[in-house]
């Protein structure tokens, strides 16, 4: 991902949240998400990054972005551990089911394996059944850890998924 991709990635993330999280978090929050502000955050993160967070994009044949993933070391609060973590994986809703998400997840998993991470972790909304099935089909399993995610005054529980990686 480059800074030039920030606008498309931001639009994809906002559309992805509105599609995937409808009914799972406050609609007013989803409706209030601002693509321009998200794009600025994306550009700022890229500019300030230390290289530990990697952003990947999948490009469609027509040159538009078909997916985005971000990964890096697992964050346990402020401490980074030896594990890898998938921070984000979003597609435009019309790309769901076309293999783009699977391709991005496979690439992230391969890169975390090559980096020597013993396992890969990710967080998913507890009630996001579609995403949970997707990750389970890729070999991830819930490890029993749950955390509340606060969104616009509402608590939305997340569950952590893990997958051992082999070299």
N, C-alpha and C positions, 0 to 999 in steps of 0.2 A: 504494500500500500504506500502511496505517496501522498503528500499534502494535496496534490491535485485531485485525489480521489475522495477527499473529505466531504464534499457536498453530496456525492452519490452514496457514500457510506452512511452519512447522517440521515439521508432520506430513507435508506434501506432500514436502518435501525429504528427510526420512528414508525415507519409503516409496519415493520416486523413486530414491534411492541403492540401497536394498535390491533394488529391481526391476532397475534398469539395470546395476548393477555386480556382480551375483551372478556369481561365477566369474571376475571381473576383478580383484578385490581380496580381501584376507583376510575370510572370512565372519565370523570372530570380531569384527572391527572393525565390520562392518555390523550384526551382531546387537547390539553394544554401543552403537549410536547411541541417544541419549536425546532424545526429542521435547521434554521440558520444558526441558532445558539448551539445546537449539537455539532454542527460543522465546525464552528469556532473551537469548541472543546476538543474535537478530533485533531484539528490542526495544532492546537496548543500542546496536546499530549504527544503528538509526533515530534514537535520541536523540542520539547523538554525531556523527551525520553532518554534513558540511559542505555537503550538497546536490549534491555531484559524483556520487554514486552514486544512481541512480534505481531504485526498485523498483516494478514494475507487477504487478497481479494481473488475471486474467480471472475474471469471475464467471459462474457457471452460472445458468440460469433459476430454479433453486430457492434462489438466494442463497448457495450454497456456492462456495468458490473452485475454479476449474477449471484454473488454471495460475498460474505466477509466473515473472517474469523480472527480472533485475537487470543494469544496464549503467552505464557511465560511461567515463571516459578510460582508455586502455590503460595498464597498469602494466608498466613495464620495470624490474623490481626495485622500488626506491623512487621511481623517476622516472615521472611521468605524461607521456605523449607527446601529440601532436596527434590520434592515432587514437582511435577509439571501441573499446570492448571489451564483449562480452557476457560477464558474469561467471557468470550462472546462468540456466538455463531448465529448470524442472521442472513436471511434471504428475502428478496421481494416475494410477497405471498404467491404470485403467479409462478414462481420457480420451485415451490415446494413439491416434492415428489418426482423431480427430474434428475436426481442424483447429485446435484450441486452440493448440498449439505453433507452428504456421505463422502464426497470427494474431498471437501475441505477438512472434515473430521479425520479422514484417513491420513491426509497430509500432516495435520497437526500432531496426530498420534505418532506418525513415523518420525517427525522432527523431535518430539519429546523423547522417544526411544533413543534416537541417535545422540541426543544430548546427555544420555545416561540417567534420566529420571527413572526411579524404580516403579513409579506409578503415576497415573494421570488422574486428576480430580476435576470436578465441575459441580456447579450448583444449578439446580433447576427448581422452578416453582412446584411445590408439592402437588398442586392440582392441574398442572400442565401435562395432561395425559399423553398428548401427541408427542411432545418432546421427550417424555420419559420413555415411551416405546421406542423412539428413534435411538436414544442413547443405549437402551438395553439391547437393541438389535446389534449395536456396535460393540457389545461386550462389557459395557459399564453396568455396575450394580449399585444400588443404594447401600451405603456403609453404616446406616443407622444414625448419622449425624444430621440434625435439623437445626435451623436457625430462623428466627423471625426476620423478615425483610420489611422495613417500614416505608410505606408509600402514601403520601398525602394523608397522614393520620390513620391509615389502615395497616394492620399487620397481615402480611402475606407470607405464609411459611414456605421456606425453601428446604430442599433435601440435598444432601451431598452424594454424588455418585463417584465411584472409583473404578479404575481398571489397572491391573498390574501390567507393566511393560517388560518386555524381554528384549535383550540385545541381539 
